[in-house]
Amino acid sequence: MRICVYAASSARVAPEFHQAARELGEALALAHCSVVYGGGSQGLMGSLADGALAAGGEVIGILPRFMADLEWGHPGLTHLELVEDMRERKHRLLTDSDAVIALPGGCGTLEELFEAITLKRLGIYFNPIVLLNVRGFYAPLQGFMEQVIAERFMNPEHAAMWALVDRVEDVLPTIRATPKWREDARNYAVVR
C-alpha cells in the first residue's frame, strides 16, 4: 500500500506528538507500506520519516522547489520528488495513494486534510482518510464537523468520509476495514 501522510513541520510541539509520528512511520514500514509525505526534515514530518526509515521502509517525499532551496528537505529519503508549488505537491501526495493519514498539524496539514475530504465528497478521491487523534488533537475538529452536518452544510452520509482513531496501532486496521467511498458520491455531494 502507498499511504499519504499529512503532518506538521513544527519541531516545537510536545514530545508525545513526535513519538506518535515515529511510531506511525515504523508501523507503516513494518506493514510494508510506502510512506508518501511532504518531504520535510523537521517536526512531525521528520519524525514520521525517521521512524519509517529506521524500520527499513520506503519513504517518498514530495517537496516544492522553494523548500528544497531553503534546505527543508529530509536528506535520507528513499526518493525525493521536487515539484513547482504547493498545489502540485498536494496533487502528487494524493495521486495513487491507497489511503490518507492525518497526524496533528497546523494550517497546512488542515488544508491538505480538507482538500482530501472535499475531493472524497465530490467523488474524485475514494480511499480511506484516518485522523490520528494524538492527545485528543482532532476531537474539536470532529465536534465541529458534527455541527457542520447537524446544521445541514453537509449530508449525514458525509460523516463516514473519515475515521478518527486515538492510537497508532488502530490506524492500519481502520484503513483495512474502511471500504472504498461510493462511486455515486457526486449524487449526494450537494445538500438538498
ZADO-1210 file (C-alpha; in nm, 4 decimals, padded with zeros to 6 digits):
<atoms>
<atom x="00.0000" y="00.0000" z="00.0000" code="MET" pos="1"/>
<atom x="00.1030" y="00.3564" z="-00.0681" code="ARG" pos="2"/>
<atom x="-00.0033" y="00.5733" z="00.2254" code="ILE" pos="3"/>
<atom x="-00.0179" y="00.9529" z="00.2096" code="CYS" pos="4"/>
<atom x="00.0575" y="01.1101" z="00.5488" code="VAL" pos="5"/>
<atom x="-00.0068" y="01.4748" z="00.6327" code="TYR" pos="6"/>
<atom x="00.1909" y="01.6098" z="00.9287" code="ALA" pos="7"/>
<atom x="00.3192" y="01.9252" z="01.0956" code="ALA" pos="8"/>
<atom x="00.6564" y="02.0794" z="01.0212" code="SER" pos="9"/>
<atom x="00.6799" y="02.2433" z="01.3640" code="SER" pos="10"/>
<atom x="00.9570" y="02.0994" z="01.5803" code="ALA" pos="11"/>
<atom x="00.8326" y="02.2817" z="01.8906" code="ARG" pos="12"/>
<atom x="00.5355" y="02.0557" z="01.9660" code="VAL" pos="13"/>
<atom x="00.5060" y="01.8220" z="02.2658" code="ALA" pos="14"/>
<atom x="00.7191" y="01.5042" z="02.2619" code="PRO" pos="15"/>
<atom x="00.4070" y="01.2836" z="02.2504" code="GLU" pos="16"/>
<atom x="00.3323" y="01.4103" z="01.9007" code="PHE" pos="17"/>
<atom x="00.6838" y="01.3263" z="01.7790" code="HIS" pos="18"/>
<atom x="00.6621" y="00.9826" z="01.9404" code="GLN" pos="19"/>
<atom x="00.3312" y="00.9081" z="01.7664" code="ALA" pos="20"/>
<atom x="00.4763" y="01.0201" z="01.4319" code="ALA" pos="21"/>
<atom x="00.7839" y="00.7961" z="01.4747" code="ARG" pos="22"/>
<atom x="00.5646" y="00.5023" z="01.5802" code="GLU" pos="23"/>
<atom x="00.3360" y="00.5557" z="01.2818" code="LEU" pos="24"/>
<atom x="00.6315" y="00.5618" z="01.0423" code="GLY" pos="25"/>
<atom x="00.7673" y="00.2427" z="01.1961" code="GLU" pos="26"/>
<atom x="00.4271" y="00.0694" z="01.1866" code="ALA" pos="27"/>
<atom x="00.3760" y="00.1575" z="00.8208" code="LEU" pos="28"/>
<atom x="00.7252" y="00.0355" z="00.7289" code="ALA" pos="29"/>
<atom x="00.6807" y="-00.2922" z="00.9173" code="LEU" pos="30"/>
<atom x="00.3492" y="-00.3441" z="00.7345" code="ALA" pos="31"/>
<atom x="00.5344" y="-00.2952" z="00.4015" code="HIS" pos="32"/>
<atom x="00.3503" y="00.0278" z="00.3245" code="CYS" pos="33"/>
<atom x="00.5244" y="00.3008" z="00.1283" code="SER" pos="34"/>
<atom x="00.5011" y="00.6376" z="00.3015" code="VAL" pos="35"/>
<atom x="00.4468" y="00.9421" z="00.0820" code="VAL" pos="36"/>
<atom x="00.4567" y="01.2730" z="00.2655" code="TYR" pos="37"/>
<atom x="00.5604" y="01.6372" z="00.2332" code="GLY" pos="38"/>
<atom x="00.9339" y="01.5629" z="00.2297" code="GLY" pos="39"/>
<atom x="01.0355" y="01.7756" z="00.5277" code="GLY" pos="40"/>
<atom x="01.3039" y="01.7002" z="00.7834" code="SER" pos="41"/>
<atom x="01.1557" y="01.8982" z="01.0730" code="GLN" pos="42"/>
<atom x="00.8646" y="01.8452" z="01.3078" code="GLY" pos="43"/>
<atom x="00.6286" y="01.5527" z="01.2803" code="LEU" pos="44"/>
<atom x="00.7200" y="01.5160" z="00.9135" code="MET" pos="45"/>
<atom x="01.0807" y="01.4450" z="01.0095" code="GLY" pos="46"/>
<atom x="00.9802" y="01.2136" z="01.2943" code="SER" pos="47"/>
<atom x="00.7485" y="01.0170" z="01.0643" code="LEU" pos="48"/>
<atom x="01.0203" y="00.9733" z="00.8014" code="ALA" pos="49"/>
<atom x="01.2850" y="00.8848" z="01.0606" code="ASP" pos="50"/>
<atom x="01.0601" y="00.6159" z="01.2109" code="GLY" pos="51"/>
<atom x="00.9829" y="00.4596" z="00.8741" code="ALA" pos="52"/>
<atom x="01.3429" y="00.4732" z="00.7516" code="LEU" pos="53"/>
<atom x="01.4789" y="00.3232" z="01.0752" code="ALA" pos="54"/>
<atom x="01.2416" y="00.0297" z="01.0237" code="ALA" pos="55"/>
<atom x="01.3631" y="-00.0222" z="00.6665" code="GLY" pos="56"/>
<atom x="01.0645" y="00.1376" z="00.4976" code="GLY" pos="57"/>
<atom x="01.0274" y="00.3192" z="00.1688" code="GLU" pos="58"/>
<atom x="00.9707" y="00.6925" z="00.2210" code="VAL" pos="59"/>
<atom x="00.8846" y="00.9223" z="-00.0680" code="ILE" pos="60"/>
<atom x="00.8931" y="01.2973" z="-00.0150" code="GLY" pos="61"/>
<atom x="00.7105" y="01.5490" z="-00.2323" code="ILE" pos="62"/>
<atom x="00.8736" y="01.8886" z="-00.1859" code="LEU" pos="63"/>
<atom x="00.8245" y="02.2229" z="-00.3625" code="PRO" pos="64"/>
<atom x="01.1472" y="02.3574" z="-00.5140" code="ARG" pos="65"/>
<atom x="01.1464" y="02.6699" z="-00.2972" code="PHE" pos="66"/>
<atom x="01.1533" y="02.4473" z="00.0126" code="MET" pos="67"/>
<atom x="01.4420" y="02.2476" z="-00.1318" code="ALA" pos="68"/>
<atom x="01.6252" y="02.5756" z="-00.1940" code="ASP" pos="69"/>
<atom x="01.5794" y="02.6540" z="00.1773" code="LEU" pos="70"/>
<atom x="01.7163" y="02.3067" z="00.2627" code="GLU" pos="71"/>
<atom x="01.3941" y="02.1966" z="00.4308" code="TRP" pos="72"/>
<atom x="01.4008" y="01.8531" z="00.2671" code="GLY" pos="73"/>
<atom x="01.4850" y="01.5329" z="00.4518" code="HIS" pos="74"/>
<atom x="01.8298" y="01.4129" z="00.3358" code="PRO" pos="75"/>
<atom x="01.7776" y="01.0383" z="00.3870" code="GLY" pos="76"/>
<atom x="01.4618" y="00.9626" z="00.1907" code="LEU" pos="77"/>
<atom x="01.4230" y="00.6718" z="-00.0468" code="THR" pos="78"/>
<atom x="01.3094" y="00.9210" z="-00.3094" code="HIS" pos="79"/>
<atom x="01.2576" y="01.2974" z="-00.3082" code="LEU" pos="80"/>
<atom x="01.0369" y="01.4387" z="-00.5834" code="GLU" pos="81"/>
<atom x="01.0664" y="01.8132" z="-00.6423" code="LEU" pos="82"/>
<atom x="00.7556" y="01.9941" z="-00.7648" code="VAL" pos="83"/>
<atom x="00.6892" y="02.3534" z="-00.8659" code="GLU" pos="84"/>
<atom x="00.4437" y="02.4624" z="-00.5963" code="ASP" pos="85"/>
<atom x="00.2152" y="02.3661" z="-00.3085" code="MET" pos="86"/>
<atom x="-00.0770" y="02.2874" z="-00.5381" code="ARG" pos="87"/>
<atom x="00.1278" y="02.0320" z="-00.7304" code="GLU" pos="88"/>
<atom x="00.2579" y="01.8893" z="-00.4014" code="ARG" pos="89"/>
<atom x="-00.0962" y="01.8269" z="-00.2749" code="LYS" pos="90"/>
<atom x="-00.1934" y="01.6657" z="-00.6039" code="HIS" pos="91"/>
<atom x="00.1132" y="01.4383" z="-00.6054" code="ARG" pos="92"/>
<atom x="00.0587" y="01.3367" z="-00.2430" code="LEU" pos="93"/>
<atom x="-00.2897" y="01.2075" z="-00.3193" code="LEU" pos="94"/>
<atom x="-00.2122" y="01.0595" z="-00.6616" code="THR" pos="95"/>
<atom x="-00.2050" y="00.6808" z="-00.6425" code="ASP" pos="96"/>
<atom x="-00.2357" y="00.6802" z="-00.2620" code="SER" pos="97"/>
<atom x="-00.4338" y="00.3940" z="-00.1127" code="ASP" pos="98"/>
<atom x="-00.5209" y="00.5940" z="00.1995" code="ALA" pos="99"/>
<atom x="-00.4603" y="00.9230" z="00.3791" code="VAL" pos="100"/>
<atom x="-00.3492" y="00.9586" z="00.7399" code="ILE" pos="101"/>
<atom x="-00.3505" y="01.2988" z="00.9092" code="ALA" pos="102"/>
<atom x="-00.1174" y="01.3432" z="01.2026" code="LEU" pos="103"/>
<atom x="-00.1694" y="01.6610" z="01.4073" code="PRO" pos="104"/>
<atom x="-00.0629" y="01.9796" z="01.2358" code="GLY" pos="105"/>
<atom x="-00.1317" y="02.3434" z="01.1644" code="GLY" pos="106"/>
<atom x="-00.3000" y="02.5229" z="00.8779" code="CYS" pos="107"/>
<atom x="-00.1007" y="02.3403" z="00.6072" code="GLY" pos="108"/>
<atom x="-00.1928" y="01.9980" z="00.7426" code="THR" pos="109"/>
<atom x="-00.5551" y="02.1019" z="00.7870" code="LEU" pos="110"/>
<atom x="-00.5709" y="02.2452" z="00.4361" code="GLU" pos="111"/>
<atom x="-00.4380" y="01.9186" z="00.2919" code="GLU" pos="112"/>
<atom x="-00.6840" y="01.7195" z="00.5026" code="LEU" pos="113"/>
<atom x="-00.9813" y="01.9317" z="00.4000" code="PHE" pos="114"/>
<atom x="-00.8859" y="01.9066" z="00.0339" code="GLU" pos="115"/>
<atom x="-00.8806" y="01.5255" z="00.0618" code="ALA" pos="116"/>
<atom x="-01.2212" y="01.5286" z="00.2350" code="ILE" pos="117"/>
<atom x="-01.3609" y="01.7670" z="-00.0267" code="THR" pos="118"/>
<atom x="-01.2342" y="01.5518" z="-00.3141" code="LEU" pos="119"/>
<atom x="-01.3880" y="01.2482" z="-00.1485" code="LYS" pos="120"/>
<atom x="-01.7204" y="01.4282" z="-00.1112" code="ARG" pos="121"/>
<atom x="-01.7098" y="01.5182" z="-00.4812" code="LEU" pos="122"/>
<atom x="-01.6352" y="01.1614" z="-00.5896" code="GLY" pos="123"/>
<atom x="-01.2789" y="01.2330" z="-00.7016" code="ILE" pos="124"/>
<atom x="-01.0923" y="01.0548" z="-00.4185" code="TYR" pos="125"/>
<atom x="-01.2339" y="00.7251" z="-00.2917" code="PHE" pos="126"/>
<atom x="-00.9866" y="00.5865" z="-00.0371" code="ASN" pos="127"/>
<atom x="-00.9855" y="00.5881" z="00.3451" code="PRO" pos="128"/>
<atom x="-00.8970" y="00.9027" z="00.5398" code="ILE" pos="129"/>
<atom x="-00.7856" y="00.8493" z="00.9007" code="VAL" pos="130"/>
<atom x="-00.7177" y="01.1216" z="01.1562" code="LEU" pos="131"/>
<atom x="-00.4699" y="01.0160" z="01.4266" code="LEU" pos="132"/>
<atom x="-00.6149" y="01.1835" z="01.7337" code="ASN" pos="133"/>
<atom x="-00.2951" y="01.2127" z="01.9428" code="VAL" pos="134"/>
<atom x="-00.3735" y="01.3683" z="02.2827" code="ARG" pos="135"/>
<atom x="-00.7277" y="01.4422" z="02.1611" code="GLY" pos="136"/>
<atom x="-00.5924" y="01.6834" z="01.8990" code="PHE" pos="137"/>
<atom x="-00.8679" y="01.6208" z="01.6448" code="TYR" pos="138"/>
<atom x="-01.1582" y="01.5964" z="01.8930" code="ALA" pos="139"/>
<atom x="-01.2546" y="01.9653" z="01.8492" code="PRO" pos="140"/>
<atom x="-01.2444" y="01.9253" z="01.4706" code="LEU" pos="141"/>
<atom x="-01.4641" y="01.6160" z="01.4953" code="GLN" pos="142"/>
<atom x="-01.7124" y="01.8156" z="01.7041" code="GLY" pos="143"/>
<atom x="-01.7049" y="02.0975" z="01.4513" code="PHE" pos="144"/>
<atom x="-01.7705" y="01.8583" z="01.1625" code="MET" pos="145"/>
<atom x="-02.0631" y="01.7078" z="01.3538" code="GLU" pos="146"/>
<atom x="-02.2018" y="02.0613" z="01.3874" code="GLN" pos="147"/>
<atom x="-02.1496" y="02.1208" z="01.0141" code="VAL" pos="148"/>
<atom x="-02.3615" y="01.8115" z="00.9470" code="ILE" pos="149"/>
<atom x="-02.6222" y="01.8982" z="01.2120" code="ALA" pos="150"/>
<atom x="-02.6602" y="02.2458" z="01.0594" code="GLU" pos="151"/>
<atom x="-02.7079" y="02.0806" z="00.7160" code="ARG" pos="152"/>
<atom x="-02.3976" y="02.2154" z="00.5459" code="PHE" pos="153"/>
<atom x="-02.3112" y="01.8511" z="00.4718" code="MET" pos="154"/>
<atom x="-02.5228" y="01.5372" z="00.4467" code="ASN" pos="155"/>
<atom x="-02.5207" y="01.2822" z="00.7323" code="PRO" pos="156"/>
<atom x="-02.3589" y="01.0285" z="00.4939" code="GLU" pos="157"/>
<atom x="-02.0540" y="01.2530" z="00.4740" code="HIS" pos="158"/>
<atom x="-01.9579" y="01.1713" z="00.8341" code="ALA" pos="159"/>
<atom x="-01.8343" y="00.8360" z="00.7014" code="ALA" pos="160"/>
<atom x="-01.5726" y="01.0021" z="00.4783" code="MET" pos="161"/>
<atom x="-01.3110" y="00.9950" z="00.7561" code="TRP" pos="162"/>
<atom x="-01.2359" y="00.7990" z="01.0710" code="ALA" pos="163"/>
<atom x="-01.0871" y="00.9201" z="01.3985" code="LEU" pos="164"/>
<atom x="-00.8526" y="00.6886" z="01.5914" code="VAL" pos="165"/>
<atom x="-00.6665" y="00.7532" z="01.9153" code="ASP" pos="166"/>
<atom x="-00.3837" y="00.5007" z="01.8852" code="ARG" pos="167"/>
<atom x="-00.1201" y="00.4318" z="01.6213" code="VAL" pos="168"/>
<atom x="-00.1962" y="00.0595" z="01.6353" code="GLU" pos="169"/>
<atom x="-00.5553" y="00.1292" z="01.5241" code="ASP" pos="170"/>
<atom x="-00.4614" y="00.3175" z="01.2064" code="VAL" pos="171"/>
<atom x="-00.3902" y="00.0275" z="00.9691" code="LEU" pos="172"/>
<atom x="-00.6807" y="-00.1906" z="01.0896" code="PRO" pos="173"/>
<atom x="-00.9111" y="00.1079" z="01.0355" code="THR" pos="174"/>
<atom x="-00.7747" y="00.1643" z="00.6851" code="ILE" pos="175"/>
<atom x="-00.8185" y="-00.2043" z="00.6003" code="ARG" pos="176"/>
<atom x="-01.1734" y="-00.2116" z="00.7399" code="ALA" pos="177"/>
<atom x="-01.2857" y="00.1004" z="00.5528" code="THR" pos="178"/>
<atom x="-01.4491" y="00.0299" z="00.2166" code="PRO" pos="179"/>
<atom x="-01.3838" y="00.2488" z="-00.0849" code="LYS" pos="180"/>
<atom x="-01.6081" y="00.5526" z="-00.0983" code="TRP" pos="181"/>
<atom x="-01.9212" y="00.5225" z="-00.3077" code="ARG" pos="182"/>
<atom x="-01.8784" y="00.5643" z="-00.6823" code="GLU" pos="183"/>
<atom x="-02.2035" y="00.7638" z="-00.6880" code="ASP" pos="184"/>
<atom x="-02.0734" y="01.0183" z="-00.4326" code="ALA" pos="185"/>
<atom x="-02.1495" y="01.3083" z="-00.6654" code="ARG" pos="186"/>
<atom x="-02.5192" y="01.2231" z="-00.6468" code="ASN" pos="187"/>
<atom x="-02.5332" y="01.3380" z="-00.2854" code="TYR" pos="188"/>
<atom x="-02.2396" y="01.5794" z="-00.2680" code="ALA" pos="189"/>
<atom x="-02.4818" y="01.8719" z="-00.2630" code="VAL" pos="190"/>
<atom x="-02.7085" y="01.9118" z="00.0392" code="VAL" pos="191"/>
<atom x="-03.0684" y="01.9308" z="-00.0801" code="ARG" pos="192"/>
</atoms>
